[in-house]
Amino acid sequence: MRLARIYAEALFSQVQDAGVVLDAFAASCQDPSLRHTLVAGCLASRHKALIVGQAARAAGFPDGITRFLELLARKGRLSLIGDVAQAYRQLALEKAGILVAQVRSAGALSDASLEQIKKRLEEHLGRHVLCDVSVDARLVGGVQVMVAGVTYDLTVQSQLQKMRDCIGIE
């Protein structure tokens, strides 16, 4: 993912509105036959770059994005396009002062609970927060939030472990 972030930063420094186009291209690369043609080693990288460039121009992609996609093809990095698109979206949100919080819970959260989590995070972090919510059946209860490189673990498992540590049970 680090390499995808580097490519996303390079693109973002040149083109600030590439998110939708990258997402569309990444989605089209999920087609098995296209993915095999562009990602597999059966074509030379320069041929892949030509195909990608022609397709991007035909689709009306801006020149900066077209050149970027051609670069990925020449470097043999088209397999990273989904990760690059995700890193680009993340970077755009960061530049707008918005943090994305990964919220995991044992079951579906109510709108009120999610809003409360969001509000507390925004108060604590001093920035706008978007919540990416997922349900993880492995959690017995509670929530786990990962945002800005910090994990806030309020799961039942975490609380039980703290109790074990406190009383010296291994």
Steps between C-alpha positions, in 0.01 A plus 500: 500500500798732557592490132140579406511801734817627329335475159184667635704789642678545168171511312336729757785749465407529130125433488264573791177365350602153384306295757195415290708417193736277699206321658346441157826367358559280806147360468553422131823317589294255705372346176688166486594515131617862519685432823675202341601710199623801696643344815626160389842476343386396150545850350805722514461799730528747211209327325294515817578872524380551141176312566435687825580835339270440205218379723540795739498753214197332344321520835580872520736478797700818565857498366660495846309189600562333166876557534487370857322179392752454219780538755346231722477271197862566394622432856295179524292644784145482360418240763524782755227713341234411759737580787614820328138609458433431868817684610408792272154529659659488845749769404226724359307468826812577705568811291140609567558455875280191527607184680360156425432285804476123457225398743457127572221366715360162595160590356337774301522839670195723525513837327498668841796292624699567187426872520615503863828327407553744214426802719741389774775430249456841342513668842808302600687541170384848408427395141209374296470123502341255257422158641562186296293246693533124487355215701745242631326194643823400676451786743287398797381854560607862499677697231850549370589825326815562297567858396812706431725206585344444843278210607232556762402153616177491698422139425398247763817301427714807569322577826537140618871503415547820701327334796724191465810720488380695803455196720796308359320220314674379186 
